[in-house]
Amino acid sequence: SLFIDSQSRTEPLNARALLDYLATHQADVLTRLQNNVRITDEVSQALREADRGRVPLDHARRASDENAQLIDIDQVSATVHQH
């Protein structure tokens, strides 16, 4: 099953679970996230812009509005820096 299928559709993604999944299944992606110190700022900015309607993310989400989820970027940032 996909990581996203294990997450609540009404709550932000669990950052720890996301990083554990990446460590197990996508270690190269996790390494790239750890090495790119600007990624959290870039993702955070993109999410803020999307929330303001500046960047349409519907094509990336491929989910209905009621099922769309956003990552709590502050939680991800703190967790990435702990790894």
PyMOL commands that place a pseudoatom at each C-alpha (Angstrom):
pseudoatom trace, name=CA, resn=SER, resi=1, chain=A, elem=C, hetatm=0, pos=[0.000, 0.000, 0.000]
pseudoatom trace, name=CA, resn=LEU, resi=2, chain=A, elem=C, hetatm=0, pos=[1.044, 3.588, -0.493]
pseudoatom trace, name=CA, resn=PHE, resi=3, chain=A, elem=C, hetatm=0, pos=[2.163, 5.771, 2.389]
pseudoatom trace, name=CA, resn=ILE, resi=4, chain=A, elem=C, hetatm=0, pos=[-0.621, 8.247, 1.733]
pseudoatom trace, name=CA, resn=ASP, resi=5, chain=A, elem=C, hetatm=0, pos=[-3.224, 5.488, 2.127]
pseudoatom trace, name=CA, resn=SER, resi=6, chain=A, elem=C, hetatm=0, pos=[-2.085, 4.935, 5.713]
pseudoatom trace, name=CA, resn=GLN, resi=7, chain=A, elem=C, hetatm=0, pos=[-2.647, 8.572, 6.679]
pseudoatom trace, name=CA, resn=SER, resi=8, chain=A, elem=C, hetatm=0, pos=[-5.801, 10.272, 7.913]
pseudoatom trace, name=CA, resn=ARG, resi=9, chain=A, elem=C, hetatm=0, pos=[-7.583, 12.237, 5.222]
pseudoatom trace, name=CA, resn=THR, resi=10, chain=A, elem=C, hetatm=0, pos=[-8.652, 14.931, 7.683]
pseudoatom trace, name=CA, resn=GLU, resi=11, chain=A, elem=C, hetatm=0, pos=[-5.361, 15.598, 9.491]
pseudoatom trace, name=CA, resn=PRO, resi=12, chain=A, elem=C, hetatm=0, pos=[-1.944, 16.832, 8.313]
pseudoatom trace, name=CA, resn=LEU, resi=13, chain=A, elem=C, hetatm=0, pos=[0.449, 14.106, 7.243]
pseudoatom trace, name=CA, resn=ASN, resi=14, chain=A, elem=C, hetatm=0, pos=[2.452, 12.579, 10.076]
pseudoatom trace, name=CA, resn=ALA, resi=15, chain=A, elem=C, hetatm=0, pos=[5.973, 13.875, 9.457]
pseudoatom trace, name=CA, resn=ARG, resi=16, chain=A, elem=C, hetatm=0, pos=[7.686, 11.114, 11.452]
pseudoatom trace, name=CA, resn=ALA, resi=17, chain=A, elem=C, hetatm=0, pos=[5.765, 8.424, 9.546]
pseudoatom trace, name=CA, resn=LEU, resi=18, chain=A, elem=C, hetatm=0, pos=[6.620, 10.139, 6.254]
pseudoatom trace, name=CA, resn=LEU, resi=19, chain=A, elem=C, hetatm=0, pos=[10.329, 10.210, 7.070]
pseudoatom trace, name=CA, resn=ASP, resi=20, chain=A, elem=C, hetatm=0, pos=[10.265, 6.597, 8.282]
pseudoatom trace, name=CA, resn=TYR, resi=21, chain=A, elem=C, hetatm=0, pos=[8.595, 5.614, 5.006]
pseudoatom trace, name=CA, resn=LEU, resi=22, chain=A, elem=C, hetatm=0, pos=[11.188, 7.531, 2.998]
pseudoatom trace, name=CA, resn=ALA, resi=23, chain=A, elem=C, hetatm=0, pos=[14.029, 5.951, 4.983]
pseudoatom trace, name=CA, resn=THR, resi=24, chain=A, elem=C, hetatm=0, pos=[12.665, 2.482, 4.225]
pseudoatom trace, name=CA, resn=HIS, resi=25, chain=A, elem=C, hetatm=0, pos=[11.423, 2.899, 0.654]
pseudoatom trace, name=CA, resn=GLN, resi=26, chain=A, elem=C, hetatm=0, pos=[13.023, 6.055, -0.766]
pseudoatom trace, name=CA, resn=ALA, resi=27, chain=A, elem=C, hetatm=0, pos=[16.328, 6.534, 1.062]
pseudoatom trace, name=CA, resn=ASP, resi=28, chain=A, elem=C, hetatm=0, pos=[17.721, 8.580, -1.824]
pseudoatom trace, name=CA, resn=VAL, resi=29, chain=A, elem=C, hetatm=0, pos=[14.853, 11.066, -1.533]
pseudoatom trace, name=CA, resn=LEU, resi=30, chain=A, elem=C, hetatm=0, pos=[15.385, 11.357, 2.226]
pseudoatom trace, name=CA, resn=THR, resi=31, chain=A, elem=C, hetatm=0, pos=[19.095, 11.984, 1.673]
pseudoatom trace, name=CA, resn=ARG, resi=32, chain=A, elem=C, hetatm=0, pos=[18.300, 14.697, -0.857]
pseudoatom trace, name=CA, resn=LEU, resi=33, chain=A, elem=C, hetatm=0, pos=[15.888, 16.321, 1.609]
pseudoatom trace, name=CA, resn=GLN, resi=34, chain=A, elem=C, hetatm=0, pos=[18.538, 16.256, 4.325]
pseudoatom trace, name=CA, resn=ASN, resi=35, chain=A, elem=C, hetatm=0, pos=[21.185, 17.700, 2.005]
pseudoatom trace, name=CA, resn=ASN, resi=36, chain=A, elem=C, hetatm=0, pos=[19.001, 20.513, 0.673]
pseudoatom trace, name=CA, resn=VAL, resi=37, chain=A, elem=C, hetatm=0, pos=[18.830, 22.921, 3.603]
pseudoatom trace, name=CA, resn=ARG, resi=38, chain=A, elem=C, hetatm=0, pos=[16.555, 25.243, 1.622]
pseudoatom trace, name=CA, resn=ILE, resi=39, chain=A, elem=C, hetatm=0, pos=[13.944, 22.611, 0.754]
pseudoatom trace, name=CA, resn=THR, resi=40, chain=A, elem=C, hetatm=0, pos=[11.760, 23.265, 3.780]
pseudoatom trace, name=CA, resn=ASP, resi=41, chain=A, elem=C, hetatm=0, pos=[11.632, 26.978, 2.996]
pseudoatom trace, name=CA, resn=GLU, resi=42, chain=A, elem=C, hetatm=0, pos=[10.874, 26.276, -0.665]
pseudoatom trace, name=CA, resn=VAL, resi=43, chain=A, elem=C, hetatm=0, pos=[8.126, 23.760, 0.118]
pseudoatom trace, name=CA, resn=SER, resi=44, chain=A, elem=C, hetatm=0, pos=[6.693, 26.001, 2.811]
pseudoatom trace, name=CA, resn=GLN, resi=45, chain=A, elem=C, hetatm=0, pos=[6.567, 28.934, 0.393]
pseudoatom trace, name=CA, resn=ALA, resi=46, chain=A, elem=C, hetatm=0, pos=[4.929, 26.809, -2.319]
pseudoatom trace, name=CA, resn=LEU, resi=47, chain=A, elem=C, hetatm=0, pos=[2.282, 25.582, 0.129]
pseudoatom trace, name=CA, resn=ARG, resi=48, chain=A, elem=C, hetatm=0, pos=[1.566, 29.137, 1.350]
pseudoatom trace, name=CA, resn=GLU, resi=49, chain=A, elem=C, hetatm=0, pos=[1.194, 30.316, -2.242]
pseudoatom trace, name=CA, resn=ALA, resi=50, chain=A, elem=C, hetatm=0, pos=[-1.089, 27.396, -3.031]
pseudoatom trace, name=CA, resn=ASP, resi=51, chain=A, elem=C, hetatm=0, pos=[-3.226, 28.216, 0.010]
pseudoatom trace, name=CA, resn=ARG, resi=52, chain=A, elem=C, hetatm=0, pos=[-3.553, 31.773, -1.308]
pseudoatom trace, name=CA, resn=GLY, resi=53, chain=A, elem=C, hetatm=0, pos=[-4.587, 30.448, -4.700]
pseudoatom trace, name=CA, resn=ARG, resi=54, chain=A, elem=C, hetatm=0, pos=[-1.421, 31.504, -6.514]
pseudoatom trace, name=CA, resn=VAL, resi=55, chain=A, elem=C, hetatm=0, pos=[-0.222, 28.024, -7.427]
pseudoatom trace, name=CA, resn=PRO, resi=56, chain=A, elem=C, hetatm=0, pos=[-2.731, 25.389, -8.527]
pseudoatom trace, name=CA, resn=LEU, resi=57, chain=A, elem=C, hetatm=0, pos=[-1.705, 22.095, -6.959]
pseudoatom trace, name=CA, resn=ASP, resi=58, chain=A, elem=C, hetatm=0, pos=[-4.770, 20.128, -8.059]
pseudoatom trace, name=CA, resn=HIS, resi=59, chain=A, elem=C, hetatm=0, pos=[-2.783, 18.466, -10.840]
pseudoatom trace, name=CA, resn=ALA, resi=60, chain=A, elem=C, hetatm=0, pos=[-0.193, 17.330, -8.300]
pseudoatom trace, name=CA, resn=ARG, resi=61, chain=A, elem=C, hetatm=0, pos=[-2.621, 16.241, -5.622]
pseudoatom trace, name=CA, resn=ARG, resi=62, chain=A, elem=C, hetatm=0, pos=[-5.047, 14.357, -7.851]
pseudoatom trace, name=CA, resn=ALA, resi=63, chain=A, elem=C, hetatm=0, pos=[-7.513, 14.314, -4.985]
pseudoatom trace, name=CA, resn=SER, resi=64, chain=A, elem=C, hetatm=0, pos=[-10.805, 15.989, -4.292]
pseudoatom trace, name=CA, resn=ASP, resi=65, chain=A, elem=C, hetatm=0, pos=[-10.783, 19.057, -2.068]
pseudoatom trace, name=CA, resn=GLU, resi=66, chain=A, elem=C, hetatm=0, pos=[-12.227, 17.068, 0.812]
pseudoatom trace, name=CA, resn=ASN, resi=67, chain=A, elem=C, hetatm=0, pos=[-9.483, 14.443, 0.513]
pseudoatom trace, name=CA, resn=ALA, resi=68, chain=A, elem=C, hetatm=0, pos=[-6.582, 16.793, -0.218]
pseudoatom trace, name=CA, resn=GLN, resi=69, chain=A, elem=C, hetatm=0, pos=[-3.956, 16.991, 2.516]
pseudoatom trace, name=CA, resn=LEU, resi=70, chain=A, elem=C, hetatm=0, pos=[-1.137, 19.379, 3.293]
pseudoatom trace, name=CA, resn=ILE, resi=71, chain=A, elem=C, hetatm=0, pos=[2.089, 18.474, 5.022]
pseudoatom trace, name=CA, resn=ASP, resi=72, chain=A, elem=C, hetatm=0, pos=[2.754, 20.312, 8.277]
pseudoatom trace, name=CA, resn=ILE, resi=73, chain=A, elem=C, hetatm=0, pos=[6.036, 21.732, 6.964]
pseudoatom trace, name=CA, resn=ASP, resi=74, chain=A, elem=C, hetatm=0, pos=[7.245, 22.893, 10.379]
pseudoatom trace, name=CA, resn=GLN, resi=75, chain=A, elem=C, hetatm=0, pos=[6.882, 19.354, 11.702]
pseudoatom trace, name=CA, resn=VAL, resi=76, chain=A, elem=C, hetatm=0, pos=[8.685, 17.919, 8.662]
pseudoatom trace, name=CA, resn=SER, resi=77, chain=A, elem=C, hetatm=0, pos=[11.459, 20.483, 8.979]
pseudoatom trace, name=CA, resn=ALA, resi=78, chain=A, elem=C, hetatm=0, pos=[12.046, 19.687, 12.642]
pseudoatom trace, name=CA, resn=THR, resi=79, chain=A, elem=C, hetatm=0, pos=[11.961, 15.953, 11.971]
pseudoatom trace, name=CA, resn=VAL, resi=80, chain=A, elem=C, hetatm=0, pos=[14.334, 16.128, 8.980]
pseudoatom trace, name=CA, resn=HIS, resi=81, chain=A, elem=C, hetatm=0, pos=[16.856, 18.045, 11.038]
pseudoatom trace, name=CA, resn=GLN, resi=82, chain=A, elem=C, hetatm=0, pos=[16.651, 15.364, 13.754]
pseudoatom trace, name=CA, resn=HIS, resi=83, chain=A, elem=C, hetatm=0, pos=[17.571, 12.540, 11.324]
for i in range(1, 83): cmd.bond("trace and resi %d" % i, "trace and resi %d" % (i + 1))
show_as sticks, trace
zoom trace
